[in-house]
Amino acid sequence: MSLRTIGAQAQRRHKRADRYSRVHGSVGDDRRCLCQQPSRRVIGLGVDLVEVDRMRTVLERTPTLVDRLFTEYERAYARSANDPTQRLAVRFAAKEAAMKALGVGLGAIGWHDIEVRQSSTGAPELAVSGRAGKLADELGITEWKVSLTHTRTVAEAVVAAL
């Protein structure tokens, strides 16, 4: 590589760095882009992973568990799928992740106190009531962010309490 090529590469890197600092603000600079602005404070964060086949086995062994763990809305939504267990497993993961975000363990909150719904856009959203709602109010939680994903084998949920 010639010195001319190295010099040209260095100039391009310098221009990129200069553009970045104009947009994002350089170190020690008071200018900040929106991506660096403080947003809502995260009060709690929870993550949970559920094995779909294990959930299937448990629900087949104890059919009444579906009614104890899931609201009518959640059961109806799950029944609309080819494999309801995947949807139930990811909702179970979301409920456990929400409990972790609230800083409590199993048994502190009723399973129906946390409901995973679908917004008008299809995005998952969390509705809390009962003890979960009271605890959320005490902690100052005004908003929930939920991310759900599942495959045939695993279901995962991430819940942020803001």
C-alpha positions as CSV (number, residue, x, y, z in Angstrom):
1,M,0.0,0.0,0.0
2,S,1.5,3.4,-1.0
3,L,1.7,6.4,1.3
4,R,-0.8,8.2,-1.0
5,T,-3.4,5.4,-0.3
6,I,-2.7,5.5,3.4
7,G,-3.1,9.3,3.5
8,A,-6.4,9.1,1.6
9,Q,-7.7,6.5,4.0
10,A,-6.7,8.7,7.0
11,Q,-8.5,11.7,5.4
12,R,-11.7,9.7,4.9
13,R,-11.6,8.5,8.5
14,H,-11.0,12.1,9.8
15,K,-14.0,13.3,7.7
16,R,-16.2,10.5,9.1
17,A,-15.1,11.3,12.7
18,D,-15.8,15.0,12.1
19,R,-19.3,14.3,10.7
20,Y,-20.0,12.1,13.7
21,S,-18.9,14.8,16.2
22,R,-21.1,17.4,14.5
23,V,-24.1,15.1,14.8
24,H,-23.5,13.4,18.1
25,G,-21.3,16.0,19.9
26,S,-17.7,15.4,20.7
27,V,-16.3,14.4,24.1
28,G,-16.7,17.2,26.5
29,D,-19.1,19.0,24.1
30,D,-22.4,20.2,25.5
31,R,-24.1,19.5,22.2
32,R,-25.9,16.2,22.2
33,C,-28.1,14.4,19.7
34,L,-31.5,13.0,20.7
35,C,-30.0,9.5,20.9
36,Q,-28.0,10.7,23.9
37,Q,-30.9,12.4,25.7
38,P,-32.0,10.8,28.9
39,S,-35.2,8.9,28.4
40,R,-37.6,7.4,30.9
41,R,-35.9,5.7,33.9
42,V,-35.9,2.0,33.8
43,I,-37.4,0.8,37.2
44,G,-37.2,-2.9,36.5
45,L,-36.1,-5.3,33.8
46,G,-37.1,-9.0,33.5
47,V,-36.2,-11.7,31.1
48,D,-37.5,-15.3,31.0
49,L,-37.1,-18.3,28.7
50,V,-39.5,-21.2,28.6
51,E,-39.1,-24.5,26.8
52,V,-42.2,-25.1,24.7
53,D,-42.2,-28.9,24.9
54,R,-41.9,-28.7,28.7
55,M,-44.9,-26.3,28.8
56,R,-46.8,-28.7,26.5
57,T,-46.0,-31.7,28.9
58,V,-47.1,-29.7,32.0
59,L,-50.3,-28.5,30.3
60,E,-51.2,-32.0,29.1
61,R,-50.6,-33.5,32.5
62,T,-52.6,-30.8,34.3
63,P,-55.2,-29.3,31.9
64,T,-56.7,-27.1,34.6
65,L,-53.5,-25.2,34.8
66,V,-54.4,-23.3,31.6
67,D,-57.3,-21.6,33.4
68,R,-55.2,-20.9,36.5
69,L,-52.3,-19.3,34.6
70,F,-54.0,-17.5,31.7
71,T,-56.8,-15.0,31.4
72,E,-59.7,-15.7,29.0
73,Y,-58.2,-13.2,26.5
74,E,-54.9,-15.0,26.5
75,R,-56.5,-18.5,26.2
76,A,-58.6,-17.3,23.2
77,Y,-55.6,-15.7,21.5
78,A,-53.6,-18.9,21.9
79,R,-56.4,-21.1,20.6
80,S,-56.4,-19.1,17.3
81,A,-53.0,-20.5,16.5
82,N,-52.1,-23.9,15.0
83,D,-50.0,-24.6,18.0
84,P,-51.5,-22.8,21.1
85,T,-48.7,-24.0,23.3
86,Q,-46.1,-21.7,21.7
87,R,-48.4,-18.7,22.4
88,L,-49.1,-19.8,26.0
89,A,-45.4,-20.5,26.6
90,V,-44.4,-17.0,25.5
91,R,-47.1,-15.4,27.6
92,F,-46.0,-17.4,30.6
93,A,-42.5,-16.2,30.0
94,A,-43.8,-12.6,29.9
95,K,-45.6,-13.0,33.2
96,E,-42.5,-14.3,34.9
97,A,-40.4,-11.5,33.3
98,A,-42.9,-8.9,34.5
99,M,-42.6,-10.4,38.1
100,K,-38.8,-10.1,37.8
101,A,-39.2,-6.5,36.6
102,L,-41.4,-5.8,39.7
103,G,-38.8,-7.4,41.9
104,V,-41.0,-10.2,43.2
105,G,-41.1,-13.9,42.9
106,L,-43.7,-16.5,42.1
107,G,-46.7,-16.4,44.5
108,A,-46.4,-12.7,45.3
109,I,-48.7,-11.8,42.4
110,G,-51.7,-13.7,41.0
111,W,-51.2,-15.0,37.4
112,H,-54.3,-13.2,36.2
113,D,-53.0,-9.9,37.6
114,I,-50.6,-9.7,34.6
115,E,-52.2,-10.1,31.2
116,V,-50.4,-10.0,27.8
117,R,-52.5,-8.4,25.2
118,Q,-52.1,-7.3,21.6
119,S,-52.2,-3.6,20.7
120,S,-54.1,-2.4,17.6
121,T,-50.8,-2.6,15.7
122,G,-50.2,-6.2,16.8
123,A,-47.4,-5.3,19.3
124,P,-47.6,-7.1,22.6
125,E,-48.5,-5.0,25.6
126,L,-48.9,-5.7,29.3
127,A,-52.0,-5.0,31.4
128,V,-51.5,-5.2,35.2
129,S,-54.2,-5.2,37.9
130,G,-54.7,-6.4,41.4
131,R,-51.6,-6.8,43.5
132,A,-49.4,-6.3,40.4
133,G,-51.1,-3.0,39.6
134,K,-50.8,-1.9,43.2
135,L,-47.1,-2.7,43.3
136,A,-46.5,-1.0,40.0
137,D,-48.1,2.1,41.3
138,E,-46.0,2.0,44.5
139,L,-42.8,1.7,42.4
140,G,-43.8,4.5,40.1
141,I,-44.2,2.4,37.0
142,T,-46.3,4.2,34.4
143,E,-45.3,2.2,31.3
144,W,-44.3,-1.3,30.2
145,K,-42.3,-2.3,27.2
146,V,-42.6,-6.0,26.1
147,S,-40.8,-8.0,23.6
148,L,-41.8,-11.6,22.8
149,T,-40.3,-14.2,20.5
150,H,-40.7,-17.9,20.1
151,T,-39.7,-20.9,18.0
152,R,-41.0,-24.4,18.0
153,T,-38.7,-25.2,20.9
154,V,-38.3,-22.0,23.1
155,A,-40.2,-18.9,24.0
156,E,-38.6,-15.8,25.4
157,A,-39.9,-12.5,26.9
158,V,-38.2,-9.3,27.9
159,V,-40.2,-6.8,30.0
160,A,-39.0,-3.3,31.0
161,A,-40.9,-1.4,33.7
162,L,-40.6,2.4,33.1
